[in-house]
């Protein structure tokens, strides 16, 4: 792909691109495949994705949809090849038609993340809580593991069903004399208080003795009949009749952590001390990862105070659009509306708008600051850094995410993310973190004295005024 670049007066970059015919075909295949996935078109035997898409969407409409997908991928590739840092997605300005054996010319415009010179690139000094693991973390984790190996045995401490008891029951159930196989069995575990059955059924069990049999009636909606469209409350109910016997009461016993139990149940361990060490190492590893993120966030926040530039409205608005696009995806994954999210979070719309506005601005400032630091240090990532980045942003799904990024040409997203990751890691490695709870020397009690010892070294505040 041949690319000519021309900056504009509004912080954008125009890329005029020419793609040889030979380079279009593999991208076109990807565009058809992605179009099939987006439109839930399942693969069919003896049909290519192009044939399946053309058949399902119609050749003319499919051509337009696939052309748009193709141009998105090619525009992303142009940005990646140009090693640009952008906010938002590339915007196609003009484009020719896609024709077999012919090159494709198009023009795309991107909004650049502004570059900035900071007041200082020196590491920071700041007060930050030191790393520690609460003593109960290891014991709690060990308790969770041993509880997962609990055994269920007969409970002889009482013989009458109480609230939240666990038990084995037998049932014979019918509706108008017709047996219901799903609710007829000789013995099956039932946990009271879990709302597994209607309330009338639960109430009938309370007070029954082991071995006792009782006939219980309860109602459930008749899903074979449609409710009235005028009043859903008129849903027809069916009466179920069950003959229930309490076979036995149950309880769960947590095993004692002995060397013999550890050898049998904990892979890689032969003694209880081995088990404790393994859990301690796992807890410490997870806690260290969280603490590293904690330090990077606070160090980056402190370092970014050296940014004194101005974020133009188009950049902020593009970042805001990206944020809400991700927020909508989050809500969809959680099967939640924005109103439900706000209610769960204890916020109203004004508070949410204010919070997101501040978050987006802070995130932009930190990104610009890390970009500036990465450029100042001339950081050059290698493939191991790229792998670490994928493991951080998509743990357990690194391969899938890499395929998605490379298939859509969005390598620029990873390039930018890796450089910021390296910059923040360098910052943490070279900065000084003091204990905010340490006792200050006596001569530092009076902050007004010239020889007072500061607890935080603040970044140099000299420099150009904010624009």
LINTA-V316345 format. One record per backbone hydrogen bond with DSSP energy under -0.5 kcal/mol. NH is the residue of the N-H (numbers start at 1). CO is the residue of the C=O. Records with the same first field share a line. If there is no record, write none. Layout:
NH: CO ; CO
This chain:
2: 18
4: 16
6: 14
8: 12
11: 8
13: 110
14: 6
15: 13 ; 108
16: 4 ; 14
17: 15 ; 106
18: 2
19: 104
20: 18
23: 20
24: 20 ; 21
25: 21
27: 23
28: 24
29: 25
30: 26
31: 27
32: 28
33: 29
34: 30
35: 31
36: 32
37: 33
38: 34
39: 35
40: 37
41: 36
42: 40
47: 44
52: 48
53: 49
54: 50
55: 51
56: 52
57: 53
58: 54
62: 58
63: 59
64: 60
65: 61
66: 62
67: 63
68: 64
69: 65
70: 66
71: 67
72: 68
73: 69
74: 70
75: 71
76: 72
77: 73
78: 74
79: 75
80: 76
81: 77
82: 78
83: 79 ; 80
84: 79
86: 84
87: 111
91: 109
92: 90
93: 107
94: 107
96: 105
99: 97
102: 99
104: 19
106: 17
107: 94
108: 15
109: 91
110: 13
111: 87
112: 11 ; 110
113: 85
114: 112
118: 116
119: 306
125: 457
126: 432
128: 434
137: 134
138: 134
139: 135
140: 136
141: 137
142: 138
143: 139
144: 140
145: 141
146: 142
147: 143
148: 144
149: 145 ; 146
150: 147
151: 253
153: 151 ; 251
155: 249
156: 154
161: 208
165: 162
166: 250
167: 190
168: 248
169: 188
170: 245
171: 185
172: 243
174: 241
175: 178
178: 175
179: 177
180: 173
181: 179
183: 180
184: 181
185: 171
188: 169
190: 167
192: 165 ; 190
194: 191
201: 198
202: 198
203: 199
204: 200
205: 201 ; 202
206: 202
207: 161
208: 205
210: 159
211: 246
212: 209
214: 244
216: 214 ; 242
218: 240
220: 238
222: 236
223: 221
225: 222
228: 231
234: 231
235: 232
238: 220
240: 218 ; 238
241: 174
242: 216
243: 172
244: 214 ; 242
245: 170
246: 212
247: 168 ; 245
248: 168
250: 166
251: 153
253: 151
255: 146
258: 256
262: 258
263: 259
264: 260
265: 261
266: 262
267: 265
269: 266
275: 271
276: 272
277: 273
278: 274
279: 275
280: 276
281: 277
282: 278
283: 279
284: 280
285: 281
286: 282
287: 283
288: 284
289: 285
290: 286
291: 287
292: 288
293: 289
294: 290
295: 291
296: 292
297: 293
298: 294
299: 295
300: 296
301: 297
302: 298
303: 299
304: 300
305: 302
306: 303
307: 304
308: 306
312: 310
315: 312
316: 312
317: 313
318: 314
319: 315
320: 316
321: 317
322: 318
323: 319
324: 320
325: 321
326: 322
327: 323
328: 324
329: 325
330: 326
331: 327
332: 328
333: 329
334: 330
335: 332
336: 331
341: 337
342: 338
343: 339
344: 340
345: 341
346: 342 ; 343
347: 342
352: 348
353: 349
354: 350
355: 351
356: 352
357: 353
358: 354
359: 355
360: 356
361: 357
362: 358
363: 359
364: 360
365: 361
366: 362
367: 363
368: 364
369: 365
370: 366
371: 367
372: 368
373: 369
374: 370
375: 371
376: 372
377: 373
378: 374 ; 375
379: 374
381: 379
386: 382
387: 383
388: 384
389: 385
390: 386
391: 387
392: 388
393: 389
394: 390
397: 394
401: 397
402: 398
403: 399
404: 400
405: 401
406: 402
407: 403
408: 404
409: 406
410: 405
411: 409
412: 409
413: 410
414: 410
415: 411
416: 412
417: 413
418: 414
419: 415
420: 416
421: 417
422: 418
423: 419
424: 420
425: 421
426: 422
427: 423
428: 424
429: 425
430: 426
431: 427
432: 124
434: 126 ; 432
436: 434
438: 435
444: 441
445: 442
447: 445
449: 446
452: 449
454: 452
458: 456
467: 308
